[in-house]
Each structure stands twice: as structure tokens, then as C-alpha cells.
Amino acid sequence: MGQITSSPNIVTSYQVLDPDINFSDHFSLLVKLSLQIDRSSKDSHNNVKKLQTQLRWDKADLNSYYNLTGSLFVPMLSRIDKLLSDFEMYNHSYDKQNYTDSIDSVYNKIIMVLINSAKLYVPERSKSFF
């Protein structure tokens, strides 16, 4: 079994899900973890209600969001192209850790672009739970 977490000892099982209603090209993972939670702590922050927010895409400035994300993704393309080219050229003698680190780095940059762009152009509102 491949490592799917930095703490494999807490994973009790996992399953790749492919429901019929999944129209994405990505599969969902169901992961069961065994965690120990210390409930004896009486910290004051435990009693504070956490504010949950959601992005209001229906109120977003989508044109600005698309323009910004597009302009920020363009510089990443050359790095991704080089990574793919190197992998295809040296696939029998590649440094697995180097590629893993590069993929993680690109992924993290993509996530940061999406988050920061959303902060600029997509309003965030608190969820109302009863």
C-alpha cells in the first residue's frame, strides 16, 4: 500500500470511490483514521463558536477572477512543461523525491493563486446555522 499521509499509523483503511454521479475526472477518497483526542483540556477557546464562511460565487467578479488567475498561472506553465519533459526523457532514472517535491510545489502554488484570487474577487459570507 502506498503512503497517502505523513502519519500512516493513523490510517485504518482507505477506499477510492467512483460513484455513478461523479462527473469529475477526479476520484474521491474515503479515509478512516484512528485519532486520539484529549478532551480533558478546559481551554477557553473550546467554548467559542467557530465562524464558518462560504464563498459567494454568485456575487463574484468572475471576469477579474479569471483574468487574475490566468495571468498568474501562465508563469507556471513553463515549469510544468519542463517537469513533464524531464520525466518523459528520464523516466527510467528519475529522482522520485525531486519529482514529488516539484509536483507538491506546483500544487501549492496553484492553491495559493486560487485562494488569493478568491480573496480579492469573491465575497465571503458567514454561514447561518440554526
ABEGO torsion letter per residue (X at the ends): XBBABABAAABABBBBBBBAABABABBBBBBBBBBBBBAABABAAAABBBBBBBBBAAABBAAAAAAAAAAAAAAAAAAAAAAAAAAAAAAAABBAAAAAAAAAAAAAAAAAAAAAAAAAABBBBBBBBX
